[in-house]
Amino acid sequence: MRGPRLFRRLTLAELERWCASRPHALVLDARDPGSHQRDGWAGSVRLGPHNQDALLLQTDRKRPILIYCHHGHASQTWAQMFADFGYVDVCDLVGGHAAWAQAHPLPPEEPA
């Protein structure tokens, strides 16, 4: 019997290099639909019960997967699920979107 399949936890410091070395990675946003629509990362796909089966069964298992959520907790569960399905390059983001947003604040809005 094989051991458990693992995923990697990326820190913000590792994120840019990881993304640059995997330009065709599938980036999955495990937050709610409103959060994804409001400030989801460009090119990310919202991940949830509505599409988990299609993503798990139809995505090439060699394609790199990066999953983020609000604070880096739910993304661990999702990342383990992809690893359990045989995906070989699965990561989640430590601290989630909240940590990323704190490190990348939006510029103040111009007064109208």
N, C-alpha and C positions, 0 to 999 in steps of 0.2 A: 504494500500500500504506500502511496506517495504521501509526503507531508502536506501540511496546509499550503495553499497558494497564497502568496503575499502581494501586497501593494506597497507603494512607497509614499511616504508623507513628505511633500515638498514644502520648504519654507519660502517666504517671500524672496529671500536672497538667492534661492536656487531657481525660482520661477522663470525669469527671463531667459536664462541659459537653456533650461529644459525646453521651453517653447521654441526658441531659436533653432535648437537641434532637432526639433520634431515639427516642421512646418505643416504637416498634414495630420496632426493630432486632432482627435475629436474632443472638443471641450464641452463638458456637460455642466449645466447650471441646475443644481438640485434644490433651488429655492422655489417659492411659490410663483404662480404665473405673473402676478402684479410686480413683484420684485424683479423678475427676469425682464419683463417688458420695460420697466423703469430704468434699470441700470445694469442689465446683463452685458457681459463682455461681447464685443463684436464677433460674430461668427459662432457664438455658443448656441447650443441646443438645450432647451429646457428638458430636464429629466424628471420623470414622475411615473406613477402607476399607469398613466395613459399610454406611455410609449416604451416602458422598460422591456417588455417582451421583444418587441421589434428590434430595439437596440442591442439587446443581449444575444439574440439569435441571428441577426442579419449583418452585424458589423464584423469586419475582418478581425479575427482575434490577435493578429499581429499589429494592428493599428494602435498607436499610442492613445491612451485615454487619460484626460485630466478632468477631475470632478471637483467642483467647489459648491459650497452651500453658504449659509449665513455666517456661521462661526467655526466651521471645520469639524463639526460632530457628525451630522447626518451624512456628509460626504464619505466618511470612513465606512459606514455601513454599505453605501452604494459601491465604493471602491472594492470592498471585500466581495461583494456579489459579482462584480465583473471578474475579479481574480478567480473566484470559484468557478466561473464559467470558462476559464482557460485563457483569459486575456493575459498577455505576458508583460505588458508595459502600462501599468495602471498606477495613477497617482491621485492623491487628493491634496488640497491646499491647507496647511496648518493655519488656523485663524480665520479661514474662509474669506468671503467677500468683505466682511467687516475689516479684517486686517489689511486687505488689499486697498480698500477705500481710504483707510486712515493713512496709508503710505502714499496714496495718490489723490490728494484732496482736489476737488473741483475748484476752478478759479471763481472768485466771487462774481455774482451776477451784476451786470451793469444796471443802474437805475433807469427806469422807463421814462 
